[in-house]
Structures are given as structure tokens and as C-alpha cells.
């Protein structure tokens, strides 16, 4: 095994750093307990990251539970189960989801500069990358490899990004730290937290010790993958989560996992009618979670000041790929792309003596970021109740990557047992599925989901009764 038994917060890497970034009281941290053994196979401490990020989200939930009448905050996280939630919490039984990766999404060896990753899962990102390469959707992936092989990795990265696509050349950790964006990310706090406008939680919030977020309205404007992880955790605590997507967006490989517990609606905020509907939803929400690139909401006329005026006391949590400062602050990105740019893929390659970039065994940056966002929402609700003011918290995949790297290396030759404990059978729109046990264990909170997974756009873009 990679590690021995782990118990107590002092033996939990990352936990103290995460809880401090959330503004949590030091006195509550001993209420977090992590048990179990084993590490996901990686050069980095991914299982410890999973346990700590889920753990602080659970601790924040119990803090809120204590505020509404519960006992002293305590939460327990099983290291093996936390690692499993960083993979797939909903496991199809007798059916399958589409492939996670588009045929062109992969790491390619360039003529110069080493390796480069193209991320082409979204149709417009795929079109941009193929256009730069002089290819079309009819081009065989093997031919795309040959086309990439004519480029310099860094020049192709820039060309694809300039065309509206998503790409990253593989950098070493030293190259990333020396890069202007790497330096900018390193200078940012893990969680940037600001006090918001005065206000109160809406009357529809009816918290109980067992369901501390019951009736809390969460407007979810997020997509792959961190934001949906955050709002799924909030739904598990009873929140009324309304996920809103554009008319043409889909992510079929992960929808069964990421719509669990939520309503799912569509609207086009680029139209006057759609924008007004979005504003109306925001005005009646308690929480906003979004993953738009820096400035995107501003261009819609929904800048931070407007959001707080529309909903005084709003608790807001957001993320970007590459941070909120530096030359890449508006650059598109995903977990695997950030791994390439930030040196994680290179470090994994060196540690395992492989000849190709090595990605993390799960989308760990996404998942950890998601649980930190969920924790920030829970802490924001606590502060709203106590102080009568909303809040805004933001972070990035790249900044969470820095936290992971700062946790140090681990041996890559350990053995990891997959979670094979009991699961619950649930229904979905596609068929029966196994649902993992809750990612955190509480003395009093009943963590569970009131809505089954379903396709995007299955509901109206409106708030309904909590049980609707």
C-alpha cells in the first residue's frame, strides 16, 4: 500500500491549508477525521487531496448544521471512498455512457518543443483546432497526428488559442514557474474571498440539522467539471439546485454523474429574453456558482456589482482555468490542459520513467476545486446568517494545481484497492445505476439526493417547490 492508516486532521495533508483559506475557525479543524489506506497511482498525493477537499466541505456542512441546532461539527472521510468520488459516483448498470474524450482530444508529439495537448470535446473547440491544422471533421485522427508533427508545440498552442480553441504545450515545473502566467497564479491566494452586499437568506430556506441546505436556491451556471461537482455536493445537503445551460451545450459522458440531485434547464442569455430570464432567476437565488472566463458575465451586463444589486446578500462562488490575473486570465482551459501547462504531466512522466506525458489518474484538479467551491458556499451561508452580508469566493484549476504540487511527491509503485463496498441502486433517465455511499460521513446530517440524473434541459428555467 502507498500509506498506512490515516487518522486525525494533523495527519491529513492539505486540510489545514484548505480550512484556513476558507476562513474557518482553527478550533473546528479537529472535527475532521480521515481514515483508510491507499493512494491513487500518481506521482502526486491525489488521494490525500481528495480526502482533504471533501473533508473541509463536510466540515463546513457540519458548521452550518451546528448553527441551526446541531451538535459540535464533526465529519469523517474514508480515503478510499473519497478517491472513488473523484472518479465516478454514478456507475451505470447494464448500459454505458459515451467516451469521455473526443477522437482528437489527446497529447501529440510536435516537431519541436515536445508535446502539446489539443482539447476538442466541444464542437467549437474541435473546429478551431482542426481549422488551424488545415483539417476537417472528416480527417482521420492519425492524419491529425501527422499534421501536429509539423508544428512547434508552443506555436501550435498559441495558434489554436488565438483561433478560439483549447490547447497547451507541455511545460516542466521550472518552465511554468518562470512563465508570466505561472508566476501570476503562484501569487494568488488559494481562495480569494470578498465580502458582499447586505442581505439575508430567502424565506424558502428551511434548514434542519439533517438537511442544512433544505430549500436553499443555488443557481448553477457551470459545466465540465469542477462547478457541477460543487453544486452536486450542495444538492446532497438539500439545496434546490437549478442548472442552466446554453441551448447547444451537452456533455453526454458526464451528465449522469453531474445532474444528480439537480433541475436542468436551458436558456440563451445572448438574447434579450434569455438575459431577462437569467436575471430573474438570479434575483430569486441565494447562491450563484459559475465558471465563466474572467469578464464573460460582465460582457452580458452581469458584472459583480449588478449581481449583488439584483440579489442583495448573494453568496457567490466561481472558478476559471488559469486564474484571475496574468496574461492567461481569460484563456479557456480544462483539467487535463492545466496539467500540461503547469508541469504536472511532465513531472508524472519523469517519475514513472514514461516517454509520454502522464495525466493524473482522475480529474483531480476539477474535483478538488469543486469541493472547495462547495465549502466556500457553505461558509458563505454561515457568514450570511451571522453577519448579514453575502460573499464572493473565486479560485482556479491552476491555483489548485499549485496546492497539489506543494503537497510533495509520493512513490508511484504503490498498490491501490478500488472501492468495492456497498452501493445504492438508483434510477436514471438511461437506466438503473449504482450510487456510491456519501463522500463524507456525518453524525447528524442526512446526505442524499432527491432528484435522479437526467438529460440537460429537462426542466423549465424557473424556481419551483423544493420537491418538484
BALUMTI-937897 format. One record per atom (N, C-alpha, C): residue in one letter; x, y, z. Coordinates in steps of 0.02 Angstrom, whole numbers, plus 50000, padded with zeros to 5 digits. Each point is the difference from the previous one (the first is absolute). Example, Ala and Ser with C-alpha at 12.3 -4.5 7.8 and 13.67 -1.06 7.14 Angstrom:
2
A506604971650390A499555005950000A500455006050000S499825005349964S500425005950003S499615005550037
***
This chain:
468
X500424994050000X499585006050000X500445006350000X499705005449975X500395006149996X500125003150068X499504999450046X500075003150065X499704995650052X500125001550063X499684996650055X499365003550020X499684997750054X499385003150023X500105007450013X499475003749985X500015007250009X499435002050045X500165003250055X499475002350045X500205006750028X499495004450008X500125006450030X500215005349949X499795006350011X500135005249951X500745001649993X500394998950054X500705001749996X500374995449951X499714994249985X500314995349953X499705000549931X499575004949988X499655000749936X500335005649960X500414998349951X500305005249959X499475004449969X500145006349993X499585005049968X499445002750044X499774996350050X499395001950036X500065006750035X500555001150037X500085006350035X500055005849952X500364999049944X500065005349950X499325001749971X499614994949983X499345001249970X499535003550049X499994997650062X499545002950049X500185007250015X500655001550004X500215006950011X499805004449941X500074997549938X499815003849941X499255001550000X499614995750030X499285000950005X499805004850056X500485002150040X499845004450056X499694996450058X500094993450003X499714996150054X500385000850065X499654999250055X500305000650066X500454994150014X500605001350025X500474994750015X499714994850048X499585002450045X499724995550052X499564994549970X499755000949939X499564995149970X500394994549963X500625001449982X500374995449958X500084993050030X500094999350066X500044993250028X499374995949989X499455003149979X499394996349985X500044996149935X500535001049960X500104996349938X500444994050013X499754994149980X500384993850009X500024996349934X500594997749981X500094996149939X500264993150019X499694994849972X500204993250014X500164996449935X500314994250005X500124995949942X500715000249976X500154995849951X500674999549973X499975000049924X500585001049969X500054999549928X500025006849965X500355000249944X500065006049960X499874998349927X499625004149966X499934999249928X500695000149969X500134996049948X500674999849970X500175006549965X500465003650029X500185006649973X500655002250033X500355004549967X500595003050031X499805005050053X499365001850002X499755005050047X499514996850049X499865003550054X499594997350054X499265001349986X499754996749950X499325001249976X499484997650050X500114994250030X499514997550048X499975004450062X500575002650021X500005004750056X499635006449981X500105002349938X499635005849976X499264998850002X499794994049978X499294998349999X499725000150071X500334996750046X499764999650068X499955006950033X500505004249988X500015006650032X499475004649971X499925000149934X499525004649971X499284997950017X499864993549997X499344997750022X499915001250075X500554999050037X499965000950072X499835007150021X500315005049970X499855006950020X499305002049978X499764997349943X499315001349981X499524996950050X500154994050022X499594996950052X500035003750066X500595002550018X500075003850062X499595006449997X500015003349942X499605006149992X499254998450005X499804994149975X499304998050005X499804999050073X500444996950039X499844998950070X500025006550040X500425004749978X499995006650032X499325003349991X499734999649939X499345002749988X499474996250039X500084993350002X499534996050039X499995002050073X500585001350029X500045002250069X499665006850009X500055004249950X499705006750005X499234999650003X499724994849970X499264999450000X499774994850052X500434998450048X499774995950055X500344993350008X500504998649958X500344993650003X500544999850053X500334994350004X500524999050049X500665003149975X500524999150039X500665002549982X500214997249932X500285004249956X500184997749933X500494994250000X499804994649967X500434994249992X499844996649934X500534997949965X499914996649936X500564994949992X499844994549968X500494994849987X500014998449926X500594999349972X500084998449929X500434993849993X499764995249961X500394994149984X500425001449938X500654999050006X500465001849947X499844996249935X499824993650005X499854996049942X499365002549965X499505001650041X499375002449972X500075006949970X500405004350032X500125006649972X500334999549931X500484995449993X500324999049935X499494997749949X499534995850020X499494997549954X499545005749977X499825004550044X499585005749981X500375004749951X500665000050002X500395003849951X499994996749932X499744993949996X499914996749936X499285000549978X499594995150018X499295000049980X499584997850058X499525004350020X499554998450055X499404996149977X499825000749936X499424996549971X500274995149949X499884993550012X500284994849957X499444996349964X499975000649933X499474996849962X499964992550012X499394997550003X499894992850009X499634997549937X500384996849955X499704997349940X499955004949942X500305005750005X500035004949946X500665003750007X500165004149952X500645003550002X499925007249977X500475004150020X500025007049978X500465000549940X499955005249960X500465001049944X500715000950024X500494999349956X500705001250020X500105007050028X500435000550049X500145006550031X500355004649951X500454997349959X500425004149958X499794999549927X499985005749967X499915000549928X500614996549965X499914997449939X500574996649967X500625004349991X499925006649997X500585004349989X500295002750066X499664998950056X500255002450064X500544995350025X500625002349999X500564995850021X500635004250003X500534996850024X500665003149998X500364997949936X500315004849967X500344998849936X500735002050006X500434996349967X500705001949996X500095004949942X500285005850015X500125005049949X500704999349971X500125003549944X500664999649969X500535003150045X499815005350035X500455003650045X499615001850063X500345000550056X499685002250062X499684994450040X500054993849976X499744994550040X499274998349984X499604999850052X499314997749994X499515005850005X499414999049970X499475005050003X499344996350006X499545002950038X499344996950008X499485004349964X499584996649961X499405003149971X499404997450039X499575004650021X499384998150035X499425001849953X499684994949972X499525001149946X499324997050016X499834998950063X499354997050017X499425004349978X500055006650008X499475004549978X500075001249924X499455000349965X500025000449928X500365006249975X499895005850034X500335006149976X500744999950015X500214996650053X500714999350013X500334995249950X499644994849983X500254995349950X500085003449933X499495003949980X500035003449936X500595004849997X500145003550055X500555004850002X500674996449990X500104994550037X500644996449994X500104997149931X499484997049972X500064997049934X500125005449947X499695005750008X500095005449952X500735002349999X500305000750059X500705002050004X500454994949966X499834993750006X500414994649971X499864998949926X499495003449973X499814998849931X499634993549991X499654997850052X499644993649999X499255001450006X499614994749993X499285000450008X499774994250045X499364999950015X499744994650042X500024993349964X500135000049935X500084993849963X500724997450002X500455004050029X500704998050002X500114994450050X500364994949981X500154994550044X500455002450057X499884997750062X500435002150055X500744998649988X500164994749964X500704998749985X500305005549957X499605002749954X500235005649959X500095006350041X499575000950050X500085005850045X500664999550037X500174993950022X500654999250034X500585002149954X499954998249936X500545001949953X500015007649989X499415003149998X499975007249992X500305003650060X499834997750060X500295003050060X500764999149999X500234994449974X500724998549998X500415004749957X499675004649965X500365005049960X500105006550039X499685000550058X499985006450036X500515000150057X500155006050022X500315001150065X499444999950052X500094996650056X499474999150050X499745006750025X500445004650015X499795006450029X499675004449948X500224999649938X499685003949947X499304997349986X499934993450001X499334997249990X499535001750057X500264999750061X499595002150057X499715007049989X500425004749982X499785006949991X499525000649942X500144996549946X499575000549941X499304997350014X499954994450035X499354997150017X499625004650047X500345002650051X499675004550047X499755006349964X500425002749956X499815006049962X499394998749957X499924993849976X499434998249958X499374998550040X500055000350067X499414998650042X499984992950026X500554996349994X500024993150024X500354999450066X500144993850020X500314998650064X500604995549989X500585002250023X500614996249989X500525002250052X500464995450014X500565001850044X500604995749982X500585003249993X500624996449993X500234997650068X500344994450002X500244997350064X500605004050023X499965002450062X500545003750031X500264996150060X500625001150017X500264997550063X499765004650056X500084997850062X499825004350056X500435006349999X500624999449983X500445006049998X499775004849946X499814997449942X499765004449946X499355003450020X499564996450035X499375003150020X500115005450053X500444998750048X500125005150051X500325006349970X500384999149945X500325005849968X499535003549951X499454996849982X499535002949952X499605005550035X499835005549966X499625005350032X499344997650031X499674995249968X499384997550029X500134995750061X500524995849996X500174996050058X500175004350060X500375005449988X500175004550055X499385003550027X499545001949956X499385003350022X499594995350043X499934993849978X499604995250038X500314998850069X500664999350003X500344998750063X499905005750050X499895006049975X499915005850044X499295000850024X499534996349971X499305000550020X499864995750061X499525002150043X499804995650055X499634993949973X500004994750039X499634994149979X499275001649989X499715003650047X499315002349994X500005007550013X499765003849950X499945007250008X499295001450024X499935002750061X499345000950030X499885007450013X499425002549978X499795006950010X499325000250035X499915005050041X499355001250031X499535002949949X499374997850000X499505002449952X499525005050032X499445000849967X499505004950023X499604997250059X499695004650037X499574998050056X499384996449975X499784995250037X499414996349980X499864994250047X499564995649978X499814994250041X499844994249954X499994994150028X499804994149963X499255000449987X499784997549942X499295000349983X499574995850047X499355001750002X499544996550045X499894992749981X500184998349938X499924993049978X500514995450032X500535002850029X500494995950036X499704997750066X499924993550007X499714997050060X500484994850028X500555002350030X500524995350020X499794995750060X500254993949999X499954995650058X500704997350013X500094997050058X500654997150015X500174994549949X499484996149980X500114994649953X500125002449929X499685005649980X500065002649932X500135007550005X500625002050014X500145007050015X499905004949942X499974997549938X499885004549944X499304999349971X499554996850034X499334998849974X499675006549976X499825000149936X499665005849971X500465005649977X500644999750015X500465005249978X500054999949925X499915005649967X500005000349927X500705001449973X500254995249960X500675000549971X499935000349925X500205005649971X500005000849927X500684997649974X499984994749961X500614996749977X500125001749926X500505004149988X500195001949931X500684997149984X500094993650015X500644996849990X499944994049953X500574998249971X500034994149958X500644996250020X500234995649956X500554995550017X500545003550041X500164997750056X499774994650042X499965002350073X500435005050016X500065002050070X499355002950028X499705004649963X499385003150024X499454995050013X499874995449952X499494995050013X500144995550060X500644998750015X500174996350060X499785003950062X500135006549999X499815004350057X499254999950011X499625001049947X499275000550009X499694993250014X500324994649977X499754993350018X500074999050076X500565002050029X500084999350072X499485004150037X499865006049977X499505004250032X499304996849994X499854997149943X499374996449992X499954994350049X500554996650013X499994994550048X499845002150070X500075006450015X499845002850065X499315003150001X499624999449945X499325002449998X499875006149959X500535003049970X499905006149962X499574998849938X499625005149981X499615000049938X500445002849945X500324995649963X500495002049949X499675000149932X500045005749967X499755000849932X500605001249955X500164995149959X500555000649952X499725002749935X500325005349973X499785003249939X500564999749949X499854997149941X500494999349946X499765003749938X500475001849955X499805002949936X499624994849958X499655002349949X499594995349960X500404994549966X500625001349982X500384995249959X500524996150039X500005000350066X500524996750039X499794993050022X500474995349997X499884993450029X500674997050020X499984995550047X500604996650024X499794992850019X499804996049950X499664993750013X500394995050042X500665000349999X500394995150037X499955001050076X499855006150021X499995001450072X499335002450027X499515000949956X499345002450023X499704995550054X500024993349994X499714996050054X500315001250068X500655001650001X500335001650064X499855007050023X499965004849954X500005007050020X499305003250003X499484996449982X499325002750009X499664996950060X500334995550035X499734996950059X499775005250051X499364999850018X499745004550051X499775006849976X500035001249934X499885006849975X499425000449951X499725006049992X499605001649942X500485002049945X499804999049938X500425002049944X499585003649948X500205006149984X499625004249954X500475003149949X499705002849948X500395003549949X499715007049988X500445004649985X499805006549973X500595003149965X499855004749956X500525003549962X500075007150026X500515001150042X500095006650031X500255005149950X500144998049938X500215004849949X499405003549968X499414997550015X499395003349975X499715004350056X499645005449983X499705004250052X499534996150046X499614995549971X499534996250042X500384995350047X500504996749973X500394995450041X500375003550056X500285005949985X500365003750051X499535002350055X499415002249983X499515002150050X499794994250044X499924994149970X499824994150039X500564998250048X500625000449976X500574998650043X500035004950058X499885006349987X500015005050054X499454998650050X499424997949976X499454998450046X500174994050044X500324994949971X500224994350039X500515002050053X500475004349980X500515002250046X499705004050058X499515004249984X499695004150052X499664995950054X499804993949983X499654995650047X500454994550028X500635000149981X500474994950024X500325002350066X500284995350036X500405001550059X500744999549985X500164995549953X500704998449984X500084999949924X500555002649976X500184999649930X500684996549995X500044994749960X500634996749986X500115000349925X500575002749978X500125000649928X500734998749984X500114998149938X500684998449978X500175003649936X499725005949990X500155003949940X500705002950002X500295000749942X500665003349997X499945007150027X500565002650024X500015006650030X499725005249952X499495003650022X499705005349960X499404997949959X499864993549995X499464997749956X499325002450025X499874999550064X499365002550027X499955007549994X500575003450007X499995007349992X499765001949930X500224996249950X499815001649931X499264998749987X499694996050042X499274998949996X499615005450037X500365004450034X499665005050041X499864997550071X500364994750021X499914997250066X500665000350039X500285005950006X500625000850038X499864998950074X500544999750039X499934998350071X499535004750037X500055006449986X499565004850034X499284998949982X499874998749936X499314998649978X499724993850033X500414994850005X499774993850032X499815001250072X500405003950036X499845001450070X499395004450007X499905004549951X499405004350003X499374996049985X500064995449952X499424995849984X499804995650058X500504997650036X499864995650057X500435002150060X499775004950039X500385002050059X500124994050046X500624999350023X500164994450043X500204993749963X500095000649934X500174994249959X500654996850024X500004993450005X500604996150012X500234997349932X500595001949980X500244998349933X500664996250004X500074995049957X500624996249994X500154999049927X500625000949979X500174999549930X500704997349990X500134997749940X500664997649983X500165001649927X500645000149985X500255000249932X500534994549993X500254999249940X500534995149989X500675002550025X500195006249980X500695002350010X500065006050046X499505001450041X500075005350049X499695006549979X500065005050044X499675006449991X500495005749990X500624998349988X500515005049983X500474996949949X500425004149971X500484997449952X499724999949929X500444998749951X499805000449930X499514994649978X499934994650037X499554994649981X499345000150039X499855005450035X499415000050044X499344998849962X499985001549935X499394998849961X500074993949955X500524996050010X500114994349956X499554994250020X499734996649950X499614994050012X500454994450024X499724995550040X500404994450023X499594994950036X500274994050005X499704994550036X500544996750042X499804995450043X500454996750045X500624997349965X499904995949949X500574996849966X500455005149966X499725005449977X500395005449968X500435003650052X499705001450058X500385003250054X500564995550023X499884993450003X500544995350019X500595000649952X499875000649935X500545000649951X500385006550009X499645005450007X500325006650003X500405001050064X499764997250055X500285001550066X500574995450021X500174995149959X500554995650016X499814993550034X499354999050014X499794993950033X500104994049953X499825000749937X500074994449953X500744998249990X500435005049998X500714998749992X500284996650061X499815002350059X500254996950062X499774992850004X499394998549980X499764993250000X500394995749951X500185002849943X500384996349950X500694998250027X500325004850032X500674998850027X499984994950056X499515000750045X499964995750059X499864992749981X499654999049946X499824993149980X500444997349945X500505003749980X500474997949948X499634998549934X499495003749987X499634999249937X500265004849948X499824998749937X500225004449945X499465004849978X499404999350028X499445004349983X499775003950061X499675005849991X499725003650058X499534995550040X500035000750065X499584995950044X499495004550036X499374998749986X499465003750033X499874997150069X499685003750042X499794997450065X499504994349989X499944995450047X499564994249989X499265001749998X499815005850027X499325002649997X500055007449986X499435003249986X500005007249989X500035003550068X500574999350033X500065001950070X499965007550010X500255004049953X499965007350008X499285002249999X499624997249953X499285001649996X499644998350065X500094993850022X499624997850058X500205003750064X500645000950011X500215003750059X499755007149999X500045003249942X499745006849993X499255000150015X499644995049976X499284999750012X499834999750074X500344995750037X499854999450071X500215006350038X500545003349979X500185006350032X499485005449986X499725000049940X499465004849986X499384998550042X499834993550006X499434998250042X500115002250072X500614998950025X500165002250067X499955007550007X500215003749949X499965007350003X499285002450002X499564996549964X499295001750003X499724998850070X500164994450028X499764998450068X500255005050051X500645001849995X500275005050045X499685006849987X499855001349936X499675006349984X499305000450030X499644994550001X499334999950031X500065001150075X500494996750031X500125001150071X500125007450015X500435003149960X500165007050011X499415004549985X499594998249950X499405003949985X499524999950059X499914994250030X499554999550058X500285003950059X500654999450011X500315003350058X500085007449992X500215002249939X500205006949990X499525004149957X499544996749967X499525003649959X500295002849936X500514996749972X500305002249937X500194994049958X499935000949935X500204994849953X500754999749991X500224996149951X500714999349990X500144997649929X500635000649981X500224997649935X500674996450009X500034993949975X500624996050005X500184997749930X500645000349983X500214997749934X500674996350006X500104995449955X500624996349996X500104997749929X500514996049988X500134997649932X500304993050003X499934996449945X500314993449995X500755000550007X500295005249970X500725000950003X500245001250071X499615003750039X500215001350070X499934993750042X499494996049988X499944993750035X500564995249980X500215000549937X500584996049978X500625001850041X500095006350015X500575002050041X499944997050070X499404999850027X499914996950066X500174992649998X499784996549947X500164992949994X500754999049996X500345003849959X500734999249993X500355001550066X499755004950037X500335001850063X499954994450052X499544995349989X499934994450046X500554994949993X500435000849950X500574995549993X499854993849958X500534996449985X499954993949959X499824994150044X499804994649967X499904993750035X500274994449956X500174994250028X500224994449959X499474998049949X500214998249941X499534998249947X499904992649993X500304996050045X499954992849993X499554996850053X499575004050032X499554997350050X499424996249969X499644996350040X499414996349978X499395003550027X499505000949958X499395003450021X499404995649989X499624998850053X499394996049995X499425004649980X499644998249947X499425003849980X499444999050051X499565005050007X499444999350045X499534994549976X499904995150042X499544994549982X499494998750055X499885005350040X499504999550052X499295000549973X499515000050044X499305000149978X499835006649966X499564999749951X499735005849965X499234999750003X499685005449982X499275000449998X499775000049928X499514996149983X499725000149932X499515005849994X500095003949947X499555005649987X499764999649928X499475003649985X499775000549932X500295006249967X500094999749934X500205005849961X499585000049936X500065005249960X499645000349936X500274994949950X500584997150015X500314995249953X499944992850024X499844999150063X499964993350029X500245000050071X500014994150031X500224999450070X500745001350005X500215002450059X500705001550012X500164999050074X500634998850013X500244999650068X500255006950022X499805002150060X500235006350029X500444998450059X500605002949999X500474999050055X499705002550066X500234997350056X499815002950065X500225007350003X499715003950046X500185007150005X500755001050006X500265005449970X500735001250001X500265001950069X499555002050045X500195001650069X499474997250046X500204998250060X499554997350050X499905005050056X499385001050019X499835004950051X499624996550057X500035002950059X499624997350055X499255001349991X499825005749971X499305002049999X499735001549930X500425002349955X499775002049934X499824993949958X499445000549966X499784994849953X500195002249930X500574997549975X500235001949933X499674995349949X499625002949954X499664996049949X499675004549948X499744996949948X499755003749942X499264998649988X499645005349986X499284999649991X499804999749926X500485001149956X499854999849928X500494995449965X499754996249953X500424995249964X500375003649943X500554997149977X500355002949942X499555000049938X500075005349959X499585000749940X500365004349949X499775000049938X500335004049949X499975007550015X500475003649972X499995007350006X499375002749967X499735005350029X499405003249971X499354996450014X499994995750051X499404996150014X499465004050037X500185005850027X499535003950042X499935007149973X499495003350025X499905007149982X500505004350036X500185005649971X500465004750030X499635004450050X499824996850055X499635003650052X500094996450066X499905003750054X500024997050067X499324996950014X500014994150028X499384996750018X499994998350073X499554995850021X499994997750068X500594995450011X500274999650061X500604996150012X499954992749978X499404997150002X499934992949982X499844999049927X499965005549960X499794999349930X500534996549959
***
